[in-house]
Amino acid sequence: MGRGRFKIPFMSKRVPAAGLPALKISRRGAGRLHKGHVWVYRSDIVSVDGIPPGALVNVSDERGRFLGTAFYSSTSQIAIRMLSSEAVNDLGSLLGKRIETAIAYREGVVEDTNAYRVVFSEADFLPGLIVDRYNDVLALQVLTQAMDAEPVRTRVISELSEQLKPASIIERVDPRIRELEQLPSRASSVIRGERSSTVFSMNGVNFNFDGVEGQKTGAFLDQRENYAAAAKHARGEALDVFCYQGGFALHLAKRCSKVTGVDSSRSALETAERNAILNGHEIEWIEANAFDLLRDYADSGRRYDTIILDPPAFAKSRRTLDTAVRGYKELNLRALKMLRSGGTLVTCSCSYHLSEAELLEVITQSGLDAGKNLRLVERRAQAKDHPILMNVPETAYLKCLILIVTN
Ligand code: SAH
């Protein structure tokens, strides 16, 4: 036996829970788990006969050694998501404890808000479950067969009710995910209580939330700490590109003389305007393709003191990285050209596949091409209620750089 095999103490003595289906994984799959990752891909599954979709399974290596307990998906490329490196004899109470731990962690790290992510899937050892709190409303999202299956689903909902006592719980459905997991289609709905709407606040700014009625709204809670940081450096005339419902724009409005938000989604801008009214700010909203608008504005010599770039994930996979890099380059180049001396650029990427080093490289090149010298003031990431696991690199995805033009 190699030394590496003793990484999990007493591994050979651990006994799987009785009554669960057994699933064998390849050497490569076991290697991933030994390195602390929690996913095993379908190509690393050795035997899966008769295991029902969404089952809790005992995972072992090819030689039959027990590696832990996982949730199985019959359709996802991520065939198993580890729940524990030990036997799970009482799944319900394990789920309850994990939710309790997730809540306790937020109590220590979340500040100045009543809206934050309470449970972030693998990062809280509850794979396939996302729970966001918006003031007194909880928004739950189920991403896998296992989290949708009974008794897991009902137990999760009742633990959340008991532990957080929300006025209501809504389920937000992403039809694409349900299709991928081959789960029956379902609409977003209120599953406990009555109300689907509320007003929440972050850093003293108020936002409307409605998870069910009309256009579904929710916030990019992962940017919450970055909003406050951006506001600290912002001044003068500001442009918030890819503004969605105005997360950055509303934070800038307190400090800037004029704020313009740009997005291609009309319904997002309608909510953004309602949010501006809620806070008593006047903000200009422009419905446009950001690439076209930035080109036109840069060519016509517009100037700003603060520009925010928070595009959707351009690199959905490693394969599309080249195209994504060109997209980030174009946006950053045009934004930098428009920044006045001393101006601030807040530039983000939520593509996991684009590393921080690669984004820094894009910005360096954009600065050179735009003839701007840049000082890197802050290198930021997702808010702390979106935990990062060192052994699961996919949990670190958001980059937010704050730079100042020094010439
Ligand atoms: N900054 C926002 C989140 C942005 S999410 C916040 O903090 O809340 C990305 C946004 O980009 C979405 O609102 C989407 O409608 C918008 N979008 C996507 N492609 C676009 C394009 N080509 N031009 C303008 N907006 C676009």
Residues whose N, C-alpha, C, O or C-beta is under 5 A from the ligand:
A	BS01	SAH	F220 Q223 F242 C243 Y244 Q245 G247 F248 V262 D263 S264 S265 A268 A288 N289 A290 F291 D310 P311 P312
